[in-house]
Amino acid sequence: MATLLRRALRPLGGLPGGPWPTADVPLRAGSHGAGLLYPDHIPTSPLQKALLAAGSAGMALYNPYRHDMVAVLGETTGHRTLKVLRDQMRRDPEGAQILQERPRISLSTLDLGKLQSLPEGSLGREYLRFLDENRVSPDTRAPTRFVDDEELAYVIQRYREVHDMLHTLLGMPTNILGEIVVKWFEAVQTGLPMCILGAVFGPIRLSARSLQVLVSELIPWAVQNGRRAPSVLNVYYERRWDQPLGALREELGITAPPMHIRGMA
């Protein structure tokens, strides 16, 4: 599979490595060179996309922490689903505003001092706590490259950048079990093939105890919440930092997880 992926990338000049562009630059249509629709765009043919999808799927299944491969898989398999998500955003007032203004979530756009000063229990404070406790950064999200539509490219970029927000909303840590639970929620919410793939095949590496808990309690909870909640892509989180997290969960119909899973894997 790795060979297949290298073959697909060879005519494209390879995947550009870091440093990635700052995330305060919105994805917009414009002149970015011959055939380029947005910064970092790599135009690809249907055959190249198929090869990229096959190679990245194999690598992502072998190592779920290869976020670069997961990103490529999402971009090369989710075109139709991204159009559905984009249309949902267009029909929602808050979602339409997000599409128009193209906010980005990164260390360069976040006011960490302001988030720290917010009241305990607010979305912003709890999001910052999640980042600190799990030692993660919003800057680790790869830029979109293989989506041949600049608006859809923003939709999948937005999905990536609110991923940690979903961890905060669902109360899920970043261990394997927590990531799988979030993937089940995302699979129901978005229908993206990469989310479905991660939800179905992610549990392969779980211990027997964690697998039993996942199947009997956590998957039903994630699926139920995913179906009940409106599209989480239609929430303008940056304008809700001071909203109590409990109030936002209630607004979205998200209930507390059935158990504490931080120490499980």
Secondary structure, DSSP 8 states (H G I E B T S, - for coil): -HHHHHHHHGGGT----SS---TTS----S--STT--STT-----HHHHHHHHHHHHHHHHH-TT-HHHHHHHHHHH-HHHHHHHHHHHHHSHHHHHHHHH----STTT--HHHHHHS-TTBHHHHHHHHHHHHT--GGGS----S-SSHHHHHHHHHHHHTHHHHHHHHT--SSHHHHHHHHHHHHHHH--HHHHHHHHHGGGGS-HHHHHHIIIIIHHHHHHHHHHS--GGG--GGG-TTSBHHHHHHHHT----SS--TT--
